[in-house]
Amino acid sequence: MQKGFNSDIQVKGKPYHVQTEDWGAQNPFVVTRVFCSGAVIKTIKTPYAEALRGGPSSQVEAVKLALRQQHHRILDQLISGQLDAPGSSLRLRE
């Protein structure tokens, strides 16, 4: 099973690392962390209940899809400047 995604990206000359992972059934969240120069500057934590809403009927497939979608959405938000101020935790905007 896909446990997560990692991407390295440059935005306005700054290097960022974006990591999205499945915390598993015991801690049911899809979590994305955005790093800059090795420090976590943003954490996005989505409960499975939200991630699974309206998705595939299989939980495994739904979590895989949620991982991919959240990771790409955060990359898009980072590139477009839509992420809020560094250091705060936010919920994923739809």
N, C-alpha and C positions, 0 to 999 in steps of 0.2 A: 504494500500500500504506500502511496505517496505520502510522506510525512511533512513535506514542506518545499518551499522554493527559496532561492537566494539569487539576488541580482545586484550587480555593481553598476552604478550610473553616475555620470557627471551632470550637474545642474548648475548653471551660471558659474562654472569653474570650480565648483566644490564637489569632492567625491562623496558619494553616498552608497551605503550598503542597505538593501531592503531584504528582510528575512521574514517569511511567513511560515508558520508551523501549526500543526494540529496537536493540541495538548492531550488528545485521547479521551476515551469515554469516561474515565475517572475524573477528569477535569475538562468538561466539554466546551472548549473554546477554540476558535481559529484566531491566532494572534499574529499580528504583523508588527515588527520593530523596524524603525528607520534609524540607522547609525550614520554619524558624520564624524570623521576622524577618530573612530573607535568608540565614541560615546553614543548611548541611546538618546535620541532627541525626540522620538515620538513612539508611542505604543498604541496600537489599535486592537481592541479585544472584542470579538463578536461571539456571543453565545451560540451553541449549536442550534438552539430553538430558532434563532433568526436565520442562521446559515441554511437550515434545512427547510424553511418555509417555502413552499411552492416549487421545490426542486425535485430531482428524481426520487422514485419511491424507495430505492435502496439507500440506506444511510451511508454506506461506504462510498457509493458514487456521488451522493449529495455532498459529502464532506470534501471529496476530491475536487468537485466543481467549485465549492465555496472557497477552498484554498486558492485555486487558480484565479477565480474572479476577484477575490479580495486583494491578492498580490498585484494583479494587473491594474486594479482600480487605484491602489495606493501609488504605484509607479506613475500612473497618469496624473494623479493629484500632485505628486511631488514635482513632476515636470512642468505642470501648468501653474504652479504656485498656489494651489488650493488648500494645502495643509495649513493648519493653524500654527500658532507660535511654537517654536521648539520647546521641548521639555514638558509639555502638558500631555495628558492622555485624552484621546477623543474617541468618540464612537464614529464608525464609518458612515460617511454621508452617502445617501442614495441619490 
